[in-house]
Amino acid sequence: MKKFLQEFKAFAMRGNVLDMAVGVVIGGAFGKISTSLVNDIIMPIISRITGGIDFTAWKIVLAQAVLDAQGAEISPEVAINFGNLISVVLDFIIIAFVIFCVIKAINRLHKKPEEAPPAPPEPSAEEKLLTEIRDLLKEQTKG
């Protein structure tokens, strides 16, 4: 049991696990921000553009609510609330776009700037001597 706990401690204290835990916590908080953005800002704007339609009220009623004589509900309405699905899909698209932008920015930061190609190496003494001999031979054949 002691060895198992030591292995677990080594696993839990690795950098990747801690980074992932931080990412999950921040992701959860960002999810709340994104949901609020969709529900409180984007959906009202879309509703205004579409003539006051409330997407969260969009549903297909499968069975109406049953009420008694006093108006108390006996059985609740059964409905498919596809308006909520529209909100959740918009929420997902926003989160996916932000994650894409963050990853793109991180990749841009990791990209090394292109270095100038290295200068060609200096010719060796032997190559310099051979070049001089060649040039002298060319001059002799011309004149």
C-alpha positions as CSV (number, residue, x, y, z in Angstrom):
1,M,0.0,0.0,0.0
2,K,2.9,2.3,0.8
3,K,4.4,1.8,-2.6
4,F,1.1,2.5,-4.3
5,L,0.8,5.8,-2.4
6,Q,4.3,6.8,-3.4
7,E,3.5,6.1,-7.0
8,F,0.3,8.1,-6.7
9,K,2.2,11.0,-5.1
10,A,4.9,10.9,-7.9
11,F,2.1,10.9,-10.5
12,A,0.1,13.7,-8.9
13,M,3.2,16.0,-8.5
14,R,4.3,15.7,-12.1
15,G,4.2,19.0,-14.0
16,N,1.7,17.8,-16.6
17,V,-0.9,16.8,-14.1
18,L,-0.7,20.1,-12.3
19,D,-0.8,22.0,-15.5
20,M,-3.9,20.0,-16.6
21,A,-5.6,20.7,-13.2
22,V,-5.0,24.4,-13.6
23,G,-6.4,24.2,-17.2
24,V,-9.5,22.4,-16.0
25,V,-10.2,25.1,-13.3
26,I,-9.6,28.0,-15.7
27,G,-11.7,26.2,-18.4
28,G,-14.6,25.8,-16.0
29,A,-14.5,29.5,-15.2
30,F,-14.2,30.4,-18.8
31,G,-17.2,28.2,-19.6
32,K,-19.3,30.3,-17.2
33,I,-18.1,33.5,-18.8
34,S,-18.9,32.1,-22.3
35,T,-22.3,30.9,-21.2
36,S,-23.1,34.3,-19.8
37,L,-21.9,35.9,-23.0
38,V,-24.2,33.7,-25.1
39,N,-27.3,33.9,-22.8
40,D,-27.0,37.5,-21.7
41,I,-25.6,39.3,-24.7
42,I,-25.6,37.3,-27.9
43,M,-29.0,35.7,-27.6
44,P,-30.9,38.9,-26.8
45,I,-29.3,40.6,-29.8
46,I,-30.3,37.7,-32.0
47,S,-33.8,37.8,-30.5
48,R,-34.0,41.5,-31.3
49,I,-32.8,41.0,-34.9
50,T,-35.3,38.2,-35.4
51,G,-38.3,40.3,-34.1
52,G,-38.2,39.5,-30.4
53,I,-38.0,35.7,-30.7
54,D,-36.7,34.1,-27.5
55,F,-34.7,31.1,-28.6
56,T,-34.8,29.5,-25.1
57,A,-38.6,29.4,-25.5
58,W,-38.4,27.4,-28.8
59,K,-39.7,24.0,-28.2
60,I,-41.7,21.2,-29.6
61,V,-44.5,20.2,-27.1
62,L,-45.1,16.5,-27.0
63,A,-47.7,16.6,-24.3
64,Q,-49.4,19.6,-22.8
65,A,-49.4,20.2,-19.1
66,V,-52.5,18.9,-17.3
67,L,-54.1,21.3,-14.9
68,D,-56.9,20.7,-12.3
69,A,-59.9,23.0,-11.8
70,Q,-58.0,25.3,-9.6
71,G,-55.2,25.7,-12.1
72,A,-52.7,23.5,-10.2
73,E,-50.5,21.4,-12.4
74,I,-51.3,17.7,-12.2
75,S,-48.6,16.6,-14.8
76,P,-46.0,18.8,-16.3
77,E,-45.6,19.7,-19.9
78,V,-43.3,17.3,-21.9
79,A,-41.4,19.2,-24.6
80,I,-38.2,19.1,-26.6
81,N,-36.4,22.4,-25.9
82,F,-34.3,22.8,-29.0
83,G,-33.9,26.6,-28.3
84,N,-31.6,25.7,-25.4
85,L,-29.6,23.5,-27.9
86,I,-29.1,26.6,-30.1
87,S,-27.7,28.5,-27.1
88,V,-25.4,25.6,-26.2
89,V,-24.1,25.3,-29.8
90,L,-23.3,29.0,-29.9
91,D,-21.6,28.6,-26.5
92,F,-19.5,25.8,-27.9
93,I,-18.6,27.7,-31.1
94,I,-17.4,30.7,-29.0
95,I,-15.3,28.4,-26.7
96,A,-13.8,26.6,-29.7
97,F,-12.9,29.8,-31.4
98,V,-11.2,31.3,-28.4
99,I,-9.3,28.1,-27.8
100,F,-8.2,28.1,-31.5
101,C,-7.0,31.7,-31.2
102,V,-5.1,30.9,-28.0
103,I,-3.4,27.9,-29.5
104,K,-2.6,29.9,-32.6
105,A,-1.0,32.6,-30.5
106,I,1.0,30.1,-28.5
107,N,2.2,28.4,-31.6
108,R,3.3,31.9,-33.0
109,L,5.2,32.6,-29.8
110,H,6.9,29.2,-30.0
111,K,7.9,29.7,-33.6
112,K,11.6,30.6,-33.8
113,P,12.4,33.6,-36.0
114,E,14.1,32.6,-39.2
115,E,17.8,33.0,-39.0
116,A,19.9,34.2,-41.9
117,P,21.6,31.4,-43.7
118,P,25.1,30.9,-42.4
119,A,27.9,32.4,-44.5
120,P,29.7,29.9,-46.7
121,P,32.9,28.7,-45.0
122,E,36.2,30.3,-45.9
123,P,38.1,28.3,-48.5
124,S,41.0,26.3,-47.2
125,A,44.6,27.3,-47.9
126,E,44.7,24.5,-50.5
127,E,41.6,25.7,-52.3
128,K,43.1,29.3,-52.4
129,L,46.3,28.0,-53.9
130,L,44.5,25.9,-56.5
131,T,42.3,29.0,-57.4
132,E,45.5,31.1,-57.9
133,I,47.0,28.4,-60.1
134,R,43.9,28.2,-62.2
135,D,43.8,31.9,-62.6
136,L,47.5,32.0,-63.7
137,L,46.9,29.2,-66.2
138,K,44.0,31.2,-67.7
139,E,46.1,34.3,-68.1
140,Q,48.9,32.3,-69.8
141,T,46.5,30.7,-72.3
142,K,45.1,34.1,-73.2
143,G,48.4,35.9,-73.7
